[in-house]
Amino acid sequence: MWIKGKLFLGEIVEGCVGFDRRIRETRRECKPDLKLPEDSLIFPAGVDMHVHLRGLQLSYKETVASATSEAVYGGIGVVVDMPNTSPVINSEETIKLRLAELANHSRCDYGIYSGVTKENVDNMPIAGYKVFPEDLEREEVERVFSSPKLKILHPEIPMSLRPGRGNRRLWQEIASLFLIRGKFHITHVSNLETLRIARSLGYTTDLTMHHLLVDGERNCLSKVNPPIRDITERRKLLSALFEADAVASDHAPHSSWEKGLPFEVCPPGIPAMSFTLPFIYTLAFRGVLPISRAVELTATGPSKILGIKAGEIREGYLANFVILRKDRWRYSTRYSKAIHTPLDGFALDATVYGTIVEGKVAYLEGHSYPVRGSNVFDETGRS
């Protein structure tokens, strides 16, 4: 299959890309198989390395199909799922269960993290491990520290999980950085100090858009972990757009009735997987970020952290593309079961016209299609 248009190949150039499930060739001229609008721009699809797809016993919040449909609506070609599902993904049995569910229902490429576990699951096709604050007190975390696989740290320490949002201080988030070692990635940094200390220690980092944009925790809709910081910290966090290694959504949907509970007991989480990439490219289209930086944050950076051949329009890489148009619209979810977010109505200038996943059209002109993604960490799978 061939597509033709303005491609990002280090810079925006006119050209063609030929592909099946992987990119086979780029050249100047071709006869395209898919006609695109003349004003469209072709970039590598996004890679979201921190999502909660729910499913299994939490399907009332979100299903794998609804979550990954939301992903391709937002220009995402690869998602990597966190293990705090029900049941928790932290054993050979539950890893196989989760991968089977994703193989049957995911509409984009995927991977999963295991939780900290007593079992040795290093030989399984997982992205790595998620280390939660409470795990830092467990004996088995030592084995995970020594694993060559990637580890993702939720940057809070156990005392910050106690009741009372007022207990969650910046020093607690920063202190956790000194309790880990090995190949770690620090996720959803909520303040600039965490990011800079993490990078000085040799760790990679990502940030979410809600920690940057949401104006405090005003209600259950905006309640999230780590919490939204004050306006001073959020303004300082703007620098992270130029310093972080990646952006991630931390897509965390809950049912309407759960978000309708009193603030102290309602579950934390903001579902905005489809917001991240359009927002970053909106900044690029408005001249706030270079186009190359937008690609790095949404695609190239997370791919390098994860160690996968995605995030670039390059021969041998996954044929995952996002086709964007410069067009003003106001954000809302479309396929997620979570129909309200604190980012609803946000004005964006980057519209996802289409998303291609492994050479198949997964989203085009307002319609999601039931393509099958694959596990990008399964070296024995299709290639």
C-alpha positions as a printed NumPy array, in Angstrom:
array([[  0.   ,   0.   ,   0.   ],
       [  1.141,   3.535,  -0.759],
       [  0.193,   6.906,   0.669],
       [  1.392,  10.23 ,  -0.635],
       [  1.588,  13.686,   0.855],
       [  3.59 ,  15.853,   3.213],
       [  5.618,  13.385,   5.302],
       [  7.722,  13.964,   8.377],
       [ 11.156,  12.568,   7.555],
       [ 13.15 ,  14.672,   9.982],
       [ 11.378,  17.604,   8.365],
       [  8.205,  18.018,   6.334],
       [  8.791,  16.886,   2.744],
       [  6.604,  15.894,  -0.199],
       [  6.843,  12.189,  -0.778],
       [  5.416,   8.687,  -0.657],
       [  5.679,   5.827,   1.786],
       [  5.081,   2.2  ,   0.824],
       [  4.187,  -0.391,   3.444],
       [  2.45 ,  -3.59 ,   4.401],
       [  2.534,  -4.222,   8.142],
       [  5.902,  -2.493,   8.211],
       [  7.356,   0.385,   6.266],
       [  9.115,  -0.901,   3.155],
       [ 10.138,   2.202,   1.214],
       [  9.963,   5.983,   1.   ],
       [ 10.359,   7.808,  -2.287],
       [  9.418,  10.991,  -4.099],
       [  6.627,   9.778,  -6.401],
       [  4.072,   6.962,  -6.409],
       [  0.481,   6.137,  -7.247],
       [ -1.23 ,   6.283,  -3.832],
       [ -3.785,   3.697,  -2.745],
       [ -5.426,   6.033,  -0.244],
       [ -6.337,   9.539,  -1.34 ],
       [ -5.69 ,  12.112,   1.362],
       [ -6.723,  15.774,   1.552],
       [ -4.13 ,  18.095,   0.059],
       [ -3.634,  19.919,   3.348],
       [ -2.981,  16.749,   5.361],
       [  0.3  ,  16.01 ,   7.129],
       [  1.605,  12.473,   7.735],
       [  3.458,  11.736,  10.964],
       [  4.393,   8.573,  12.872],
       [  1.41 ,   7.535,  14.999],
       [  1.632,   8.245,  18.698],
       [  2.969,   5.796,  21.28 ],
       [  1.228,   6.102,  24.651],
       [  3.336,   4.25 ,  27.198],
       [  0.989,   4.747,  30.157],
       [ -2.689,   3.822,  29.836],
       [ -5.325,   1.983,  31.845],
       [ -7.45 ,   0.085,  29.339],
       [ -9.579,  -1.519,  32.096],
       [-11.462,  -4.524,  30.639],
       [-11.598,  -7.908,  32.422],
       [-13.611,  -7.393,  35.639],
       [-13.466,  -3.608,  35.175],
       [-15.225,  -3.604,  31.8  ],
       [-18.04 ,  -1.528,  33.29 ],
       [-15.516,   1.356,  33.358],
       [-14.012,   0.721,  29.912],
       [-13.396,  -2.179,  27.55 ],
       [-10.277,  -2.871,  25.538],
       [-12.272,  -2.206,  22.362],
       [-13.664,   1.137,  23.554],
       [-10.286,   2.278,  24.926],
       [ -8.292,   1.38 ,  21.816],
       [-10.948,   2.907,  19.564],
       [-10.435,   6.087,  21.585],
       [ -6.69 ,   5.68 ,  21.087],
       [ -6.837,   5.631,  17.278],
       [ -9.319,   8.543,  17.359],
       [ -6.498,  10.404,  19.109],
       [ -3.821,   9.334,  16.618],
       [ -2.25 ,   6.665,  18.845],
       [ -0.844,   3.516,  17.231],
       [  0.661,   1.765,  20.292],
       [ -0.619,   1.685,  23.874],
       [  1.071,   0.075,  26.871],
       [ -1.288,  -0.98 ,  29.638],
       [ -0.754,  -0.756,  33.384],
       [ -1.238,  -3.844,  35.58 ],
       [ -3.62 ,  -2.505,  38.258],
       [ -6.607,  -4.213,  36.684],
       [ -8.951,  -6.73 ,  38.266],
       [ -7.451,  -9.269,  38.566],
       [ -4.068,  -7.608,  39.029],
       [ -1.559,  -8.538,  36.306],
       [  1.347,  -9.937,  38.308],
       [  1.729, -13.632,  37.441],
       [  2.25 , -15.866,  34.436],
       [ -1.433, -16.814,  34.55 ],
       [ -2.78 , -13.256,  34.621],
       [ -0.272, -12.045,  32.005],
       [ -1.528, -14.739,  29.614],
       [ -5.131, -13.812,  30.439],
       [ -4.518, -10.132,  29.719],
       [ -2.579, -10.729,  26.512],
       [ -5.356, -13.004,  25.222],
       [ -7.94 , -10.282,  25.868],
       [ -5.834,  -7.691,  24.061],
       [ -5.133, -10.032,  21.139],
       [ -8.867, -10.486,  20.636],
       [-10.067,  -6.925,  21.15 ],
       [ -7.311,  -4.302,  20.758],
       [ -7.764,  -2.002,  17.754],
       [ -4.193,  -0.75 ,  17.893],
       [ -0.82 ,  -2.242,  18.754],
       [ -0.221,  -2.863,  22.422],
       [  1.992,  -4.01 ,  25.255],
       [  1.523,  -4.599,  28.965],
       [  3.489,  -4.142,  32.158],
       [  3.483,  -6.672,  34.963],
       [  3.105,  -5.596,  38.54 ],
       [  5.802,  -6.465,  41.062],
       [  5.625, -10.224,  41.421],
       [  7.166, -13.153,  43.269],
       [  7.296, -15.06 ,  39.971],
       [ 10.042, -14.686,  37.389],
       [  8.181, -13.487,  34.289],
       [ 11.155, -11.861,  32.531],
       [ 10.9  , -14.35 ,  29.672],
       [  7.298, -13.393,  28.887],
       [  6.435, -10.845,  26.146],
       [  5.876,  -7.88 ,  28.464],
       [  7.132,  -4.301,  28.271],
       [  8.48 ,  -4.406,  31.817],
       [  7.214,  -3.724,  35.322],
       [  5.148,  -1.038,  37.022],
       [  6.355,  -0.183,  40.502],
       [  3.687,   1.407,  42.671],
       [  4.484,   3.316,  45.874],
       [  3.418,   0.468,  48.142],
       [  5.734,  -1.924,  46.258],
       [  8.816,  -0.131,  47.577],
       [  8.237,  -1.801,  50.949],
       [  7.981,  -5.344,  49.514],
       [ 10.876,  -7.814,  49.477],
       [ 10.162,  -8.991,  45.926],
       [ 10.803,  -5.504,  44.533],
       [ 14.527,  -6.321,  44.805],
       [ 14.213,  -8.973,  42.084],
       [ 12.396,  -6.495,  39.853],
       [ 15.149,  -3.919,  40.428],
       [ 17.683,  -6.387,  39.019],
       [ 15.591,  -7.24 ,  35.938],
       [ 16.985,  -5.958,  32.613],
       [ 13.468,  -4.978,  31.571],
       [ 12.114,  -1.454,  31.858],
       [ 10.601,  -0.413,  35.167],
       [  8.009,   2.353,  35.463],
       [  7.863,   4.239,  38.764],
       [  4.719,   5.903,  40.077],
       [  6.599,   8.714,  41.862],
       [  5.032,   8.798,  45.3  ],
       [  6.067,   7.015,  48.476],
       [  3.659,   4.969,  50.638],
       [  2.816,   7.63 ,  53.224],
       [  1.403,   9.814,  50.446],
       [ -1.293,   7.205,  49.808],
       [ -2.814,   7.634,  53.245],
       [ -6.23 ,   9.342,  53.479],
       [ -6.228,  13.096,  52.99 ],
       [ -5.105,  14.787,  49.794],
       [ -3.255,  17.337,  51.936],
       [ -0.691,  14.645,  52.791],
       [  0.564,  14.545,  49.203],
       [  3.616,  16.797,  49.198],
       [  6.186,  17.345,  46.498],
       [  8.999,  16.091,  48.695],
       [  7.269,  12.7  ,  48.908],
       [  7.244,  12.395,  45.14 ],
       [ 10.866,  13.485,  44.859],
       [ 12.033,  11.238,  47.713],
       [ 10.885,   8.103,  45.88 ],
       [ 13.547,   8.718,  43.22 ],
       [ 16.208,   7.816,  45.778],
       [ 14.526,   4.503,  46.671],
       [ 15.033,   2.868,  43.266],
       [ 17.864,   1.678,  41.043],
       [ 18.312,   0.087,  37.63 ],
       [ 16.544,   0.765,  34.331],
       [ 13.729,   3.057,  35.469],
       [ 11.342,   5.455,  33.808],
       [  9.591,   8.064,  35.953],
       [  6.018,   8.524,  34.819],
       [  3.509,  11.389,  35.022],
       [  5.832,  13.861,  36.729],
       [  3.719,  16.572,  38.318],
       [  6.468,  19.084,  39.062],
       [  9.68 ,  20.26 ,  37.451],
       [ 11.904,  19.266,  40.39 ],
       [ 10.949,  15.596,  39.997],
       [ 11.807,  15.718,  36.3  ],
       [ 15.194,  17.362,  36.745],
       [ 16.308,  15.168,  39.643],
       [ 15.164,  12.048,  37.763],
       [ 17.129,  13.009,  34.673],
       [ 20.207,  13.848,  36.76 ],
       [ 20.017,  10.298,  38.152],
       [ 19.881,   8.831,  34.645],
       [ 16.164,   8.067,  34.487],
       [ 13.814,   8.955,  31.637],
       [ 10.605,  10.886,  32.26 ],
       [  7.168,  11.664,  30.871],
       [  4.451,  14.141,  31.722],
       [  0.712,  14.254,  31.178],
       [ -1.292,  17.113,  29.774],
       [ -3.717,  17.22 ,  32.699],
       [ -0.883,  17.927,  35.151],
       [ -0.01 ,  20.844,  32.904],
       [ -3.462,  22.226,  32.063],
       [ -6.144,  21.305,  34.592],
       [ -6.793,  24.156,  37.016],
       [ -6.523,  22.288,  40.303],
       [ -8.611,  19.489,  41.783],
       [-11.971,  21.209,  41.874],
       [-14.152,  18.095,  41.894],
       [-14.052,  14.34 ,  41.32 ],
       [-13.697,  14.855,  37.573],
       [-10.293,  16.493,  38.109],
       [ -9.118,  14.203,  40.933],
       [ -6.035,  12.237,  39.874],
       [ -2.842,  10.644,  41.239],
       [ -0.35 ,  12.254,  41.533],
       [ -2.57 ,  15.25 ,  42.32 ],
       [ -2.804,  18.387,  40.218],
       [ -0.304,  20.859,  41.687],
       [ -0.861,  24.558,  42.321],
       [ -0.575,  27.173,  39.581],
       [  3.062,  27.956,  40.417],
       [  4.121,  24.335,  39.935],
       [  2.019,  23.979,  36.781],
       [  3.615,  27.04 ,  35.212],
       [  7.079,  25.737,  36.045],
       [  6.078,  22.397,  34.513],
       [  5.752,  24.101,  31.12 ],
       [  9.522,  23.713,  30.864],
       [  8.997,  19.95 ,  30.846],
       [  7.671,  20.228,  27.289],
       [ 11.279,  20.95 ,  26.321],
       [ 12.991,  18.654,  28.825],
       [ 10.904,  15.465,  29.247],
       [ 11.594,  12.375,  27.155],
       [  7.94 ,  11.707,  26.31 ],
       [  4.33 ,  12.579,  26.955],
       [  1.755,  10.048,  28.149],
       [ -1.958,  10.217,  28.843],
       [ -2.363,   8.093,  32.004],
       [ -5.825,   7.4  ,  30.535],
       [ -7.821,   6.273,  33.597],
       [-11.584,   5.995,  32.974],
       [-14.19 ,   5.379,  35.659],
       [-17.95 ,   5.002,  35.482],
       [-20.181,   8.046,  35.874],
       [-21.571,   6.813,  39.176],
       [-18.072,   6.375,  40.595],
       [-17.105,   9.903,  39.605],
       [-20.368,  11.078,  41.175],
       [-19.307,   9.916,  44.643],
       [-18.141,  12.407,  47.318],
       [-14.664,  13.801,  46.644],
       [-12.934,  11.924,  49.479],
       [-14.053,   8.504,  48.236],
       [-14.41 ,   8.875,  44.458],
       [-11.634,   7.135,  42.471],
       [ -8.836,   9.25 ,  40.969],
       [ -8.234,   9.284,  37.226],
       [ -8.651,  11.426,  34.105],
       [ -9.528,   9.757,  30.76 ],
       [ -7.926,  11.781,  27.971],
       [ -5.953,   9.389,  25.777],
       [ -7.288,  11.097,  22.642],
       [ -6.275,  14.572,  23.858],
       [ -2.495,  14.193,  24.164],
       [ -1.31 ,  14.013,  20.553],
       [ -3.713,  16.664,  19.14 ],
       [ -2.687,  19.038,  21.938],
       [  1.057,  18.592,  21.365],
       [  0.657,  19.149,  17.623],
       [ -1.574,  22.149,  18.338],
       [  1.395,  23.662,  20.179],
       [  3.57 ,  22.896,  17.164],
       [  1.084,  24.406,  14.712],
       [  0.918,  27.525,  16.878],
       [  4.716,  27.836,  16.925],
       [  5.2  ,  26.97 ,  20.6  ],
       [  7.093,  23.741,  19.853],
       [  9.145,  22.716,  16.831],
       [  7.443,  20.017,  14.758],
       [ 10.414,  17.741,  15.443],
       [  9.858,  18.126,  19.199],
       [  6.175,  17.201,  18.823],
       [  7.206,  13.994,  17.028],
       [  9.826,  13.278,  19.682],
       [  7.396,  13.699,  22.586],
       [  4.525,  11.701,  21.105],
       [  6.273,   8.988,  19.084],
       [ 10.061,   8.776,  18.864],
       [ 10.775,   9.359,  22.556],
       [  8.413,   6.754,  24.026],
       [  9.443,   4.23 ,  21.36 ],
       [ 13.106,   4.578,  22.318],
       [ 12.3  ,   4.232,  26.023],
       [ 10.283,   1.086,  25.334],
       [ 12.838,  -0.281,  22.871],
       [ 10.384,  -0.855,  20.004],
       [ 10.687,  -0.172,  16.262],
       [  7.948,   2.429,  16.091],
       [  7.614,   6.18 ,  16.227],
       [  9.502,   6.932,  12.998],
       [  8.757,   6.779,   9.287],
       [ 11.68 ,   4.492,   8.523],
       [ 12.15 ,   1.246,   6.636],
       [ 11.518,  -1.782,   8.839],
       [  9.515,   0.166,  11.415],
       [  5.835,  -0.419,  12.171],
       [  3.558,   1.068,   9.515],
       [  1.747,   3.195,  12.087],
       [  0.837,   6.69 ,  10.899],
       [ -1.314,   9.576,  12.022],
       [ -2.728,  11.89 ,   9.363],
       [ -3.348,  15.383,  10.717],
       [ -5.091,  18.465,   9.392],
       [ -4.861,  22.009,  10.7  ],
       [ -8.455,  22.601,  11.721],
       [ -9.958,  24.173,  14.866],
       [-12.178,  21.926,  17.006],
       [-13.125,  21.506,  20.646],
       [-12.092,  18.408,  22.507],
       [-14.366,  15.624,  23.706],
       [-14.014,  11.873,  23.946],
       [-15.755,   9.837,  21.252],
       [-15.423,   6.087,  21.879],
       [-14.448,   5.863,  25.533],
       [-17.106,   4.912,  28.07 ],
       [-15.897,   7.941,  30.036],
       [-17.863,  10.729,  28.391],
       [-16.693,  13.623,  30.571],
       [-13.193,  14.946,  31.263],
       [-11.877,  18.198,  32.779],
       [-10.421,  18.98 ,  29.331],
       [-13.79 ,  18.98 ,  27.532],
       [-14.22 ,  21.959,  25.214],
       [-10.485,  22.731,  25.012],
       [ -9.735,  24.423,  21.666],
       [ -7.343,  22.399,  19.49 ],
       [ -5.894,  23.16 ,  16.057],
       [ -4.694,  19.643,  15.15 ],
       [ -7.409,  17.292,  13.927],
       [ -6.79 ,  13.581,  13.453],
       [ -8.06 ,  12.818,   9.955],
       [ -6.872,   9.206,  10.033],
       [ -4.791,   6.644,  11.903],
       [ -3.115,   3.664,  10.254],
       [ -2.051,   0.72 ,  12.434],
       [  0.301,  -1.869,  10.921],
       [ -0.749,  -0.855,   7.428],
       [ -4.5  ,  -0.984,   8.132],
       [ -6.857,   1.968,   8.394],
       [ -7.964,   1.991,  12.037],
       [ -9.611,   5.44 ,  12.003],
       [-10.627,   7.681,   9.117],
       [-12.858,  10.736,   8.817],
       [-14.746,  10.181,  12.051],
       [-15.034,   6.395,  11.857],
       [-13.168,   3.724,  13.837],
       [-12.6  ,   0.331,  12.242],
       [-12.117,  -3.044,  14.003],
       [ -8.567,  -3.808,  12.923],
       [ -6.468,  -6.127,  15.092],
       [ -3.35 ,  -4.805,  16.739],
       [ -0.474,  -6.99 ,  17.9  ],
       [  1.833,  -7.229,  20.891],
       [  4.892,  -5.156,  19.98 ],
       [  6.914,  -6.971,  22.66 ],
       [  6.284, -10.451,  21.258],
       [  9.384, -11.277,  19.228],
       [  7.865, -14.59 ,  18.147],
       [  4.756, -12.972,  16.691],
       [  3.99 , -11.582,  13.263],
       [  6.593,  -9.283,  11.686]])
